[in-house]
Amino acid sequence: MKQIAKKNTMKTKINIENRKTKYEYTFLETYEAGIVLTGSEVKAICNGKVNMTDTYCYFKGSELYVKNISISLSDGDGNRERKLLLKKQELKRLKSKLLNGLTIVPTRIYVNDRGFIKMEIVLAQGKKIWDKKNSIKERDLERELKK
């Protein structure tokens, strides 16, 4: 009798967020990007050993890379740059909008329905000091209304 191998799906829900970005940037467009990882990096991400503070994306030629994402590894460099996987049309659109003073910021790492680790990146514009104060006031008002 033949045994059919079942597809191995991740049962753990991975949702690692960079909450600082909501405070410092105004989000304009959101994209879902694949990320090139090694096996030990995938294991560390599944265990939640990721630090996304001060991460940013940049173009090297026509490819998009993420910098300063820290993955705690027992071996190797956990702070190396990693390539992001997007369609050519999305890369061209992002590259053209960067000329207008906008930035690309990663906001979270998660597992999609098919079991692949994805990174949500956002085309964003930096907030000014008064914008940050307004967002704090709005957040406080929402908390008071929920009580």
C-alpha positions as CSV (number, residue, x, y, z in Angstrom):
1,M,0.0,0.0,0.0
2,K,1.3,3.5,-0.9
3,Q,1.5,6.2,1.7
4,I,0.8,9.6,0.6
5,A,3.0,12.3,2.2
6,K,0.9,15.1,3.6
7,K,2.0,18.7,3.0
8,N,3.7,20.0,6.1
9,T,2.0,23.2,7.2
10,M,3.1,25.4,10.0
11,K,0.7,25.2,12.9
12,T,2.2,28.2,14.7
13,K,0.8,31.6,13.8
14,I,3.7,34.0,13.2
15,N,2.9,37.6,13.4
16,I,5.9,39.8,14.3
17,E,5.1,43.5,14.0
18,N,7.2,46.7,13.9
19,R,4.8,48.9,15.9
20,K,7.2,51.9,15.9
21,T,6.4,52.5,12.2
22,K,2.7,53.3,12.9
23,Y,3.9,56.2,15.1
24,E,6.7,57.5,12.8
25,Y,5.1,57.2,9.3
26,T,1.9,57.8,7.4
27,F,1.1,54.7,5.3
28,L,0.3,55.2,1.7
29,E,0.4,51.7,0.0
30,T,0.9,48.2,1.3
31,Y,2.7,45.3,-0.4
32,E,3.2,41.7,0.4
33,A,6.7,40.5,-0.4
34,G,8.5,37.2,-0.2
35,I,11.8,37.1,1.7
36,V,14.9,35.0,0.9
37,L,15.9,33.1,4.1
38,T,18.1,30.2,5.1
39,G,16.8,27.2,7.1
40,S,18.1,28.4,10.4
41,E,16.6,31.8,9.8
42,V,13.2,30.3,9.2
43,K,13.5,28.3,12.5
44,A,14.4,31.5,14.4
45,I,11.4,33.4,12.9
46,C,9.1,30.5,13.9
47,N,10.4,30.9,17.4
48,G,9.8,34.6,17.3
49,K,13.5,35.6,17.6
50,V,13.3,38.7,15.4
51,N,13.9,42.4,16.0
52,M,12.5,44.7,13.4
53,T,13.3,48.1,14.9
54,D,15.1,50.5,12.6
55,T,14.6,48.3,9.6
56,Y,14.3,49.9,6.1
57,C,14.2,48.8,2.5
58,Y,16.4,50.0,-0.4
59,F,17.1,49.3,-4.0
60,K,20.3,47.8,-5.2
61,G,20.1,47.9,-9.0
62,S,16.6,46.7,-9.8
63,E,16.2,44.5,-6.7
64,L,14.8,45.4,-3.3
65,Y,16.6,44.5,-0.1
66,V,15.7,44.9,3.6
67,K,18.4,46.1,6.0
68,N,18.9,46.0,9.8
69,I,16.4,43.1,10.4
70,S,18.0,41.2,13.3
71,I,17.3,37.4,13.5
72,S,18.8,35.7,16.5
73,L,20.9,32.9,15.1
74,S,23.3,30.5,16.9
75,D,25.5,30.5,13.8
76,G,26.1,33.0,11.0
77,D,25.2,36.6,10.6
78,G,21.7,37.4,11.8
79,N,21.9,41.0,10.8
80,R,22.7,40.6,7.1
81,E,20.6,42.2,4.3
82,R,17.9,40.0,2.7
83,K,16.4,40.2,-0.7
84,L,12.7,40.8,-1.1
85,L,10.7,39.1,-3.8
86,L,8.2,41.2,-5.7
87,K,6.8,41.3,-9.2
88,K,8.6,43.5,-11.8
89,Q,5.7,45.9,-12.1
90,E,5.5,46.4,-8.3
91,L,9.3,47.0,-8.2
92,K,9.1,49.6,-11.0
93,R,6.1,51.4,-9.3
94,L,8.0,51.5,-5.9
95,K,11.2,52.7,-7.5
96,S,9.4,55.6,-9.3
97,K,7.6,56.7,-6.1
98,L,10.8,56.8,-4.1
99,L,11.9,59.8,-6.1
100,N,9.1,61.8,-4.5
101,G,10.7,61.6,-1.0
102,L,8.9,58.5,0.2
103,T,10.4,55.5,1.9
104,I,9.7,51.8,2.0
105,V,9.4,50.4,5.5
106,P,8.7,46.8,6.6
107,T,5.8,46.6,9.1
108,R,5.4,42.9,9.9
109,I,6.5,39.3,9.2
110,Y,3.8,36.6,9.0
111,V,2.9,33.2,7.5
112,N,0.4,33.3,4.7
113,D,-2.3,30.7,3.9
114,R,0.1,28.5,1.9
115,G,2.7,28.4,4.7
116,F,5.2,30.8,3.2
117,I,6.9,33.4,5.4
118,K,6.0,36.9,4.0
119,M,6.9,40.4,4.9
120,E,4.5,43.3,4.7
121,I,6.2,46.4,3.4
122,V,4.6,49.9,3.2
123,L,5.3,52.9,1.0
124,A,5.3,55.6,3.7
125,Q,5.9,59.3,4.3
126,G,7.6,60.4,7.5
127,K,5.5,62.3,10.0
128,K,6.4,65.6,11.5
129,I,6.5,66.3,15.2
130,W,3.0,67.8,15.3
131,D,1.6,64.8,13.4
132,K,3.1,62.5,16.0
133,K,1.4,64.5,18.8
134,N,-1.9,64.3,17.0
135,S,-1.7,60.6,16.6
136,I,-1.0,60.3,20.4
137,K,-4.1,62.4,21.2
138,E,-6.3,60.3,18.9
139,R,-5.0,57.1,20.5
140,D,-5.8,58.5,24.0
141,L,-9.3,59.5,22.9
142,E,-10.0,56.1,21.5
143,R,-8.9,54.5,24.8
144,E,-11.2,56.8,26.8
145,L,-14.2,56.0,24.5
146,K,-13.7,52.3,24.9
147,K,-13.9,52.6,28.7
